[in-house]
Amino acid sequence: MTEIVRIDHVSKVFVTGNEQISILVDVQLTVIAGTVVVVTGESGSGKSTLLNILGGLESASGGTVRVAGYRVHTLDEFELSAYRAHSLGLVFQFHYLLKDFTALENVMLPAYMAGIPRREALSRARELLQSVGLERRAEHFPAQLSGGERQRVAVARALVNDPDVVLADEPTGNLDERNSAVVRQILFDMVRSRAKTLVLVTHDAALASYADRHLVLAHGVLQPV
């Protein structure tokens, strides 16, 4: 079994005026490649902060973060961009699709920007849109798609660069029950069929039943259920 994520003694402190607020306290986490880890916790418990630190979107106040061979806590901005482009897939609660680009263009763009030839990037994007059931919506713009369809495009986009790790932050949080179930099933099926590692944070404890491991973040402390 190969270790792909390792967090050691990570803390995160925000300073507001004379007050220090501890968001994460001595967090430790090891994730084996190809597994699905779900972290649950109440809103404001620090779940998004933890995921942002893994993705290099925020810096930890202390500790070390290693993902897919990268010492994330030591990377400069240029190195972080390369890390996110080549080793990570990101899915957020809001889809963040570019409104002036079609579904196909939104999915292929990260691959093209990472240096993949246009023809191959488009081929990957088409295959992924087919995998999420949207091959007939490839030429539609985000405004022409439903909320569930937009989030399925976002899942496809997260996988276009064949990342080692997918990070998902409340990926079904903006969807109704039916669309939430569809997106959830697609996300879990896609990462498992491609032997990807998934770290997902959510307030929805029901998602934990689909995970290989379930952890809870409460009062800044991460612990197994």
N, C-alpha and C positions, 0 to 999 in steps of 0.2 A: 504494500500500500504506500502510495506516494503522498507526502504532505505538500499541499499546494498553497495553503494560507496558514500563517502563524503570526499571532499577535501576542506580544509579551509585555505585561505590566503597563498597558496603555491607559493614560489618563487624559482627561480634557477638562480644562478649567476656563470659564469665562469670567472676565473681570468687568464689573459694572460699578463705576464710582469707587467706593471703598469696600465693595462687597465682592467676594469670590464665590462663584457658583460652580460646584463640581458636577459635571455632566456624566463623565465616565470615571470610574474608580478602579484602578489596578485590573483592567480587563485583560483576560487571557483567553485565547481561542486558537485551536488547531483544527483545520479542515482537511480531510483526505480528498484527493482528486477524484472527481466523478460523483461526489455525493451532494445531496441537497440538504442544506441547513436553513431552518426557519427560526428567526429570532422574533419573539413577540414581546409586547410591553405596551403600557398605556401611552397615550399621546403625551409628548414631552419627556419621555423616559430616556431619550438619548439614542434611539434606534437609528434615526437618519444621520446623526452625528457619527455613529459608529460606521455606517456604510460609507459616508463621505470620506472618512479617514482611510478606509480600505481602498477607496477609489482615488485617493490623492487629491480630493476636492477640498479637504480641510486638513490642517496639520494637527497632530496630537500634541498635547502639552508635555507628555513624557512617554517613554516606552518605545518599542520597536514594532515595525509592521513589515512583514515579508509576504509577497504574493507572486506566485509564478516565477520565482527566481529573482524578483526585484526587491531591493531594500527600499520600500516606498518612502520611508521616513527620511531618506537621505537624498532623494531625487530633486533636481532643480526643475524649473518650469518646462524647459525643453524636453528633459527626460520624462517628466510626468505625462506630457502630451503623447510621447511615443509609447509609454506604458499603457495608457488608456486606449490608444489606437490599435495596438497589436495584441494586448493580453486581456482586455476587459470588454464586456458587453454591459451596457447600462440601461435599465428600464426604470422609469420613474412613475409616480402617480399620475402626472400630466405627461402626455405623449411627446411634447416638444417637436412635433413635425413642422417642417418649413412650409408655410402656407402656399407659397408660389411654386412648389415642386410637387409632382405627382407622387403617388404612393411608391411607384417603382424608383423614381429618382431619389426619394427620401431614403429608401433602403440601400440603394447602391452608393450613395454619396460618401459614407464613411470608408468604404473600400477604395473608391476612387481617390479620396484624399490621402489614404494610406499608401498610395503608389501602385495599387492594382490596376492593370490595364482596363480601359473602359469596357471593352467587350466582355472580359471576365467578370468585372464588377456587375454589369447588367445581367449576366448569366446567373451569378450567385443570387442577385436580388429577385429575379424571376422564380428561381427554384424555391427560395424562402417564402415568397408570396404565395406560391402554390401550396407550400407546406402549411401555411396558416389559413388556407382556404380563401385567398383573396386574388387569385390569378385574374379573375374577371374585373377586378377593381384597380388593376395596375396603373391605368392611365387617369384615374380619378384624383382630384386634389383633396386635401384634408377636409375642406368645407363640404365636400360631397360625400363624405364618409360618416358613418355613425360613430359614437364614442367608442363602442366596442371594436369596430373595425380599425379606428385610429390606433387603439392600443395594440391590436394584433400587428399592425404595421410596425409599431415601435418594438415589439418582440422580434420581428424579422430583422429589423435594422440592428438590434443588439447582437445578432448572431452572424451578420454578414462578413465580419473579419475573422470568423472561426476563433473566437476568444477562448482562452483557458478558463476564465471565470466570468460568470454572469452575476451582476449585483442588481437586485430588484428592491425598490423602495415603494411599498404600498401599491403594487402594480395593478390591483383591482379596486383601489380605494375610491375612484370616481365613477364606478360603474354600478348599474342596477344588478339585481341578483342573477338574472339570466346571463347577461353579458359577462359578469364577473366569473361565473362558472365556466363559460367558454374560454375566456382569456387564461384563467387559472389552468385549465386542462391543457391548452395549447402550450403554455409556458413550460409546465412540468414535463409534458411529453417531448417537447423539442429539446430541452437540455438533456433529458435522459437518453433519448434516441441518438444524440450526438456525443454522449459520454462527457458532458460538460459539468463543471462544478457550479452550483447555484447557492448564493447566500441571499436570502430574502428576509426583509424586515417588514413587520405588519402589526397592526393592533388586533387583527382578526385571528383569534386563536384556532378557528376551524381550519385554517391553512396548515397548521402544524401536523395534521393527520396525513398530509401528503409528503412529509419530510422524512429523511433518514435520521436527522437529529433535530430536536426541539430545545431551544434555549430561551430563557426569559431574562429580559433586562429590566431591573427595578432598582430605583435609587442609585443608578450609576453602576450597579454590580451585575455582571453577566453570570448566569448559573444554569445548569441543566435542570430540566423538569423532573 
